[in-house]
Amino acid sequence: MKIENLQWIILNSIFLIVFNALFFVLGGTDRNTSVWISYGFIHFAYFMLLLTPRLTRGEKSWSALGFPLYVISSVYFLVELFIGSAFILIAFENYTGTFLVQLCIAGLYGIILFANLIANERTADAVAKRQVQISYIKDASVKVKGLLERISDKETKRKVERVYDALYSSPVRSHPDLDSVEVRIERSIHELENAVSTGNRDNIVSLADSLEAAINDRNTQLKTFN
């Protein structure tokens, strides 16, 4: 076990150790039902506080998506600690009120937490999709740029440069209706790589022309989806 992990376990255990020490030393184990209900809800709130950082997809999303969830869980824990401790000190004989109050607080917390989780999942999906779109244009541009270094004929190279410029200036966003066009562009780039490897000048020029036309067609269609 790493030292850092051990340190976090110790840090997270401090509250449980102190709280339970105070609970049992000051009051013992002979408590009524309402006290044990509050005891359980306080522990539930604390465990949710510890669990919350694991509810965010990816470490890079923590600052934008995870921190608001942690604030929600922190507020719930502090509210529950205050109310639960008050109920422990009062020790109502009838546990119904104690249970219903804390159940409502936990329910409200659950609604707010899961509403934010759903929103975060949508945001994370949008970010992931955006990264895929950026990667598509970036990877295609890098492949074509790499081919330029392998072409010696100036006229042929100029044709491929036009393809690179068209790709480099293309919007990174995409649309589901453009899937077929983008697959065709990707396939044509692969064919262009093969043509450059074989040194087939006529094939390189033909593929470069069709590629430039396909890229421009993609970008033109993309404008209609605004």
Beta strands, then each sheet from edge to edge (+ up, - down):
end
